[in-house]
Structure formats: structure tokens, C-alpha cells
């Protein structure tokens, strides 16, 4: 199920909620990072970095992104909570497998 999303991200360098779309739901970064972390996929580090790159000026994630720029409601606790939890999962998984 993750393969089409992974393939699109690798081909375009961008995460989009829908194929061919221009927007990303704010928690999509975290959902993909959870998946990649669970799979032990080498792309997880790149998604982690991208997820941190799209933080808004308050250090939070927003409702939507268009071309990785925040749009919609700012500093959303739901999106931020999912993304923070994914970041922690990634960090703990990475620490447990230092050779990956």
C-alpha cells in the first residue's frame, strides 16, 4: 500500500495527499514517516528532514501545505501531535538500529 506513495515521493521529492495534486495535509508527513519507520525503509530519514523543514514560524505544523508552504489554519495541535509522535518513533527506531 505504501509503494505508490514512496515511488511518487522518490520521483518528485514532494509529498502530495493526492496524485497530481498540489496540496499536502499537514499530518501526511507524519503518517508516511510512521510507515517508513515501521518498514525500516531508508527513505525515512529524508521524510523526517522534510517534515521538519515545513514547520511554520511558531515551530508547529499547519492544516495544509501547498508546494511545502503553509496554508490553512496555523499551529494545528492534531497535525503537530501526529508529526511529533512520528518523529519520536523514527528517532527511537533509528537508535535501536544504528547500522541502518
C-alpha positions in Angstrom: 0.0 0.0 0.0 2.9 2.4 0.7 4.7 1.7 -2.5 2.9 4.2 -4.8 3.4 7.0 -2.2 7.0 6.1 -1.7 7.6 5.9 -5.5 5.9 9.4 -6.0 8.0 10.9 -3.3 11.2 9.5 -4.7 10.3 10.6 -8.2 9.2 14.1 -7.3 10.8 14.9 -4.0 7.5 16.1 -2.7 4.7 14.6 -0.7 1.2 15.1 -2.1 -2.1 14.0 -0.5 -3.5 13.1 -3.9 -1.7 12.0 -7.0 -1.3 15.0 -9.3 -2.5 17.4 -6.5 -0.6 20.4 -5.2 -1.5 20.2 -1.5 -0.5 18.1 1.4 -2.5 17.6 4.5 -0.3 18.6 7.5 -0.2 15.2 9.1 0.7 13.3 5.9 4.4 13.8 6.6 3.9 12.0 10.0 1.8 9.2 8.6 4.4 8.5 5.9 7.2 8.7 8.5 5.4 6.2 10.7 5.1 3.8 7.8 8.7 4.1 6.7 9.9 3.7 10.2 7.9 0.6 10.7 9.2 -0.8 7.4 12.8 0.2 8.2 12.8 2.0 4.9 15.9 4.1 4.1 13.8 7.0 2.9 12.6 7.6 6.4 15.4 10.0 7.2 14.7 12.1 4.2 11.0 12.3 5.1 11.9 13.2 8.6 14.1 16.0 7.4 11.3 17.3 5.1 8.8 17.1 7.8 11.0 19.4 10.0 11.6 21.7 7.1 7.9 22.6 6.7 7.4 23.8 10.3 5.7 27.2 10.4 7.2 30.3 12.1 5.8 29.0 15.5 7.6 25.7 15.2 4.3 23.8 14.5 2.7 22.1 11.6 -0.3 23.6 9.9 -3.5 22.2 8.4 -2.3 22.2 4.7 0.7 22.8 2.6 0.9 23.9 -1.0 4.3 23.3 -2.5 5.6 22.8 1.0 4.5 26.3 2.1 2.0 26.6 5.0 -1.7 27.4 4.1 -4.9 27.0 6.0 -5.1 27.1 9.8 -1.8 27.6 11.6 -0.2 25.7 14.5 -2.6 22.8 14.5 -2.4 20.5 17.6 -3.7 17.5 15.7 -1.2 17.6 12.9 1.6 18.6 15.2 0.8 15.8 17.6 0.8 13.1 14.8 4.1 14.5 13.4 5.8 14.7 16.7 4.8 11.2 17.6 6.2 10.0 14.2 9.4 11.9 14.8 9.8 10.2 18.2 9.1 6.8 16.7 11.6 7.4 13.9 14.2 8.5 16.5 13.7 5.5 18.7 13.7 3.1 15.8 16.9 4.7 14.4 18.6 4.5 17.8 17.6 0.8 18.1 19.1 0.1 14.6 22.3 2.3 14.4 23.7 0.5 11.4 20.7 1.3 9.2 
